[in-house]
Amino acid sequence: MRLSDTNHRGCGAYVLLISAVLCGTLMAAGLDAPESPAAAAQAPIKVLHVPELEAGFRLLYELKVEEAHTQFATWQKLHPEDPLGSASQGAGYLFEECYRQGVLTSEFFLDDKRFLGEIPLKPDAALRKAFFDAVKQAQELAQHRLETDPNDPNALFAVALSLGMEADYASLIDKHQLDSLKKIREADTYANRLLVIAPDAADAYLGLGTANYVIGSLPGFKKFFLGFAGVHGDKQAGIKQLEIAAKRGHYLRPFAKILLALTALREKKREVARTQFLELAAEFPANPLFANELSKLQAAPGSKTSTEE
């Protein structure tokens, strides 16, 4: 089923990077990542901003998924050795599946049985295959470039992004928490390597922040057992990391704003959520999902809630 089948009930804007588990060191990962002496002596590297890929991500936010895939595929054909095109394609396929499943709606995010539960969803077989093919290609291309240059920022970003997306799929769709943990541990390593050499790559904070928040939200008994494996999370640290991605991110900045709005609803900070959705609706008026979330906020019975950060 493709995104053009819009008869599905409510849906979220995009997913990219929700995870359910993360290693204990992630509590403040990336916020103050230490630099090696060699890295500190060099000028910071800026991650390449590709206008064609940026346009493709914007199409995703506008729910024009077929056009986004065409944009990503065209760029990948022109740059067959660059992993960013395949990683972007993977993001598009994951977006479609999460749209189809209604994952990033307030209904899903505020329902612990769905958000933190253990019952797997039923993915579309074609989308699943396309997603895993794309992230596999992205990782293979990136690793090839890293063999030549271990500090290639686009390769590091592509690996962190694709591993984070695999962790998201395992966590949100398949409900395989341990598989998600393995992937997010790997993604964490590459994200922190990227942030050392390219501190402007704020998109990397999205995966770190969502993982920190989700595991920090798990019921006490789950956190107790995960603690034996050294898995810990911190909701407040996760929110701060999402704020960095929402303010300074590039391709994933709107994604971070979506997640920031939904976490704000879980934390009963309705005005924070309202602000994020208002900004998203203004930036992407063609996407009805942001307006839908705003209407739900306005229609919901209203006692004032704290907006303290």
C-alpha positions in Angstrom: 0.0 0.0 0.0 1.3 3.4 -1.0 1.0 6.8 0.7 -1.6 7.8 -1.9 -4.1 5.5 -0.2 -5.3 8.1 2.3 -8.2 6.2 3.7 -6.1 5.2 6.7 -7.1 6.6 10.1 -5.0 9.6 11.4 -1.3 9.5 10.8 1.9 11.0 11.9 4.2 13.2 9.9 7.4 11.2 9.8 9.4 9.1 11.8 12.9 8.8 11.1 14.4 8.1 14.3 12.3 6.7 17.3 14.1 3.9 19.3 13.1 2.0 22.3 16.4 1.1 23.9 19.9 2.6 24.3 23.0 1.9 26.2 23.6 3.5 29.5 26.3 5.9 28.3 23.7 7.6 26.1 22.3 9.7 29.0 24.4 12.6 27.9 25.8 11.3 24.7 26.8 13.8 22.1 26.0 16.9 24.3 29.6 17.2 25.5 31.4 14.7 23.3 35.1 14.9 24.0 37.4 15.8 21.1 40.6 14.0 20.4 43.6 16.3 20.4 43.9 15.9 16.6 40.3 16.7 16.0 40.4 19.7 18.3 43.3 21.2 16.4 41.5 21.1 13.1 38.8 23.4 11.9 35.3 21.9 12.3 34.0 20.1 9.3 30.7 21.1 7.9 28.4 18.3 6.7 27.5 18.7 3.1 24.1 20.2 2.6 22.8 18.8 -0.7 20.0 21.0 -2.2 18.5 18.1 -4.2 18.2 15.9 -1.1 16.9 18.7 1.0 14.2 19.2 -1.6 13.4 15.5 -1.3 13.0 15.6 2.5 10.8 18.7 2.1 8.6 16.6 -0.2 8.3 14.0 2.5 7.1 16.6 5.0 4.5 17.6 2.4 3.4 14.0 2.1 4.5 13.9 -1.5 6.3 10.6 -1.0 6.4 9.4 -4.6 8.0 12.6 -5.7 10.4 12.4 -2.8 11.5 8.9 -3.9 12.0 10.1 -7.4 14.1 13.0 -6.2 16.3 10.7 -4.0 16.6 8.1 -6.8 17.6 10.7 -9.4 20.3 12.1 -7.1 21.6 8.6 -6.2 22.0 7.7 -9.9 24.1 10.8 -10.4 26.2 10.1 -7.3 26.4 6.2 -7.2 29.2 6.1 -4.6 27.6 8.5 -2.1 25.6 6.8 0.6 23.3 9.8 1.4 21.0 9.0 -1.5 20.3 5.5 -0.3 20.0 6.6 3.3 17.4 9.2 2.2 15.5 6.6 0.3 15.4 4.4 3.4 14.0 7.4 5.3 11.2 7.7 2.8 10.2 4.1 3.0 10.2 4.2 6.8 8.1 7.3 6.6 5.5 5.5 4.4 5.3 2.6 6.8 4.8 4.9 9.8 2.2 6.9 7.9 0.4 3.7 7.1 0.5 2.5 10.7 -0.4 5.9 12.2 2.7 5.8 14.4 3.4 9.4 14.9 0.0 10.7 16.0 -0.9 11.9 19.4 -3.2 8.9 19.7 -0.3 6.5 19.2 2.2 8.5 21.2 -0.1 8.9 24.2 -1.2 5.3 24.4 1.4 3.4 26.3 0.0 0.0 25.1 0.8 1.1 21.5 3.8 3.3 22.1 5.6 1.1 24.6 3.8 -2.2 24.0 5.1 -5.6 22.8 2.6 -6.5 20.1 4.2 -6.1 16.6 2.6 -4.2 13.8 1.9 -5.7 10.4 4.2 -4.0 7.9 3.7 -3.8 4.2 5.9 -6.5 2.7 7.0 -4.4 -0.3 7.8 -1.4 1.8 9.7 -3.5 4.3 11.9 -5.0 1.6 12.6 -1.6 0.0 13.5 -0.1 3.3 16.0 -2.8 4.3 17.5 -2.9 0.8 18.0 0.9 0.9 19.7 1.0 4.4 21.9 -2.0 3.5 23.1 -0.2 0.4 23.7 3.0 2.4 25.8 1.2 5.0 27.9 -0.6 2.4 28.6 2.6 0.4 29.4 4.4 3.6 31.8 1.7 5.0 33.6 1.7 1.6 34.2 5.5 2.0 35.2 5.2 5.6 37.9 2.7 4.6 39.5 5.6 2.7 38.6 8.4 5.1 37.5 7.4 8.6 36.3 11.0 9.2 34.1 11.3 6.1 31.2 13.3 7.6 28.6 12.2 5.0 29.5 8.6 5.4 29.4 8.8 9.2 26.0 10.6 8.9 24.6 7.9 6.5 25.7 5.1 8.8 24.3 6.7 11.9 21.0 7.5 10.1 20.5 4.1 8.6 21.4 2.2 11.8 19.1 4.5 13.7 16.3 3.8 11.2 16.8 0.0 11.6 16.6 0.5 15.4 13.4 2.4 14.9 11.9 -0.3 12.7 12.8 -3.0 15.3 11.4 -1.0 18.1 8.2 0.5 16.7 7.2 -1.9 14.0 8.6 -5.3 15.0 8.7 -4.6 18.8 12.1 -6.4 19.0 13.7 -4.4 21.8 17.0 -6.3 21.9 17.5 -6.0 18.1 16.8 -2.3 18.5 19.4 -2.0 21.3 22.1 -3.6 19.1 21.4 -1.1 16.3 21.2 2.0 18.4 24.5 1.1 20.2 26.1 1.1 16.8 24.3 4.2 15.7 25.4 6.0 18.9 29.1 5.2 18.1 28.9 6.8 14.6 26.8 9.7 15.7 29.3 10.7 18.4 32.2 10.3 15.9 30.3 12.6 13.6 29.7 15.2 16.3 33.4 15.3 17.2 34.5 16.3 13.7 31.3 18.1 12.6 29.6 19.7 15.6 27.2 21.5 13.3 25.7 18.1 12.4 22.8 18.6 14.8 20.6 16.0 13.0 22.7 13.4 14.9 21.0 14.4 18.1 17.6 13.2 16.9 18.3 9.5 17.3 20.2 10.1 20.5 17.3 12.1 22.0 14.5 9.9 21.0 16.2 6.8 22.3 17.0 8.5 25.6 13.4 9.6 25.9 11.7 6.4 25.0 13.7 4.1 27.3 13.3 6.7 30.0 9.5 6.3 29.5 9.4 2.6 29.9 7.6 1.1 32.9 9.7 0.5 36.0 9.9 -3.3 35.7 11.2 -3.1 32.1 13.8 -0.5 33.0 14.8 -2.8 36.0 15.5 -5.7 33.7 17.2 -3.6 31.0 19.4 -2.1 33.7 21.1 -5.5 34.1 22.3 -5.1 30.5 23.6 -1.6 31.2 20.7 0.0 29.4 19.5 3.3 31.0 17.6 6.3 29.7 16.8 9.8 30.8 13.7 11.6 29.6 14.9 15.1 30.3 18.3 14.5 28.6 16.4 13.1 25.6 14.2 16.2 25.4 17.2 18.5 25.5 18.8 16.5 22.7 15.6 16.8 20.7 15.6 20.5 21.3 19.1 20.8 19.8 18.0 18.9 16.7 14.8 21.0 16.4 16.7 24.3 16.6 19.9 23.5 14.7 19.2 20.4 12.6 19.0 20.4 8.8 17.3 17.5 7.0 15.7 16.3 10.2 14.9 19.5 11.9 11.1 19.2 11.2 11.2 15.6 12.4 12.7 16.7 15.7 10.0 19.3 16.0 7.3 16.7 15.5 8.9 14.5 18.2 9.3 17.4 20.5 5.6 18.2 20.2 4.6 14.7 20.9 6.9 14.3 23.9 5.5 17.6 25.2 2.0 16.1 25.0 3.2 13.1 27.0 4.7 15.4 29.6 1.4 17.4 29.7 3.0 20.6 28.3 0.3 21.4 25.8 1.4 24.9 24.9 4.9 23.6 24.0 3.2 21.1 21.6 0.9 23.7 20.2 3.9 26.0 19.4 5.7 23.2 17.5 2.6 22.2 15.5 1.8 25.8 14.7 5.3 26.3 13.3 5.2 23.1 11.4 1.7 23.9 9.9 3.0 27.3 8.8 6.1 25.8 7.2 4.3 22.9 5.5 0.8 24.1 4.8 0.3 21.2 2.3 0.5 18.7 5.1 -2.9 18.3 6.8 -1.5 16.3 9.7 -0.1 19.2 11.6 -3.4 21.1 11.3 -5.1 17.9 12.5 -3.0 17.8 15.6 -3.6 21.4 16.2 -7.4 20.9 16.0 -7.2 18.1 18.4 -5.3 20.3 20.9 -8.0 23.0 20.5 -10.8 20.6 20.9 -9.4 18.8 23.9 -10.9 19.8 27.2 -8.8 22.4 28.7 -7.2 22.9 32.0 -3.9 24.8 31.7 -0.8 22.7 31.8 2.7 23.7 32.7 5.0 24.9 29.9 8.1 25.0 32.0 11.1 23.4 30.2 
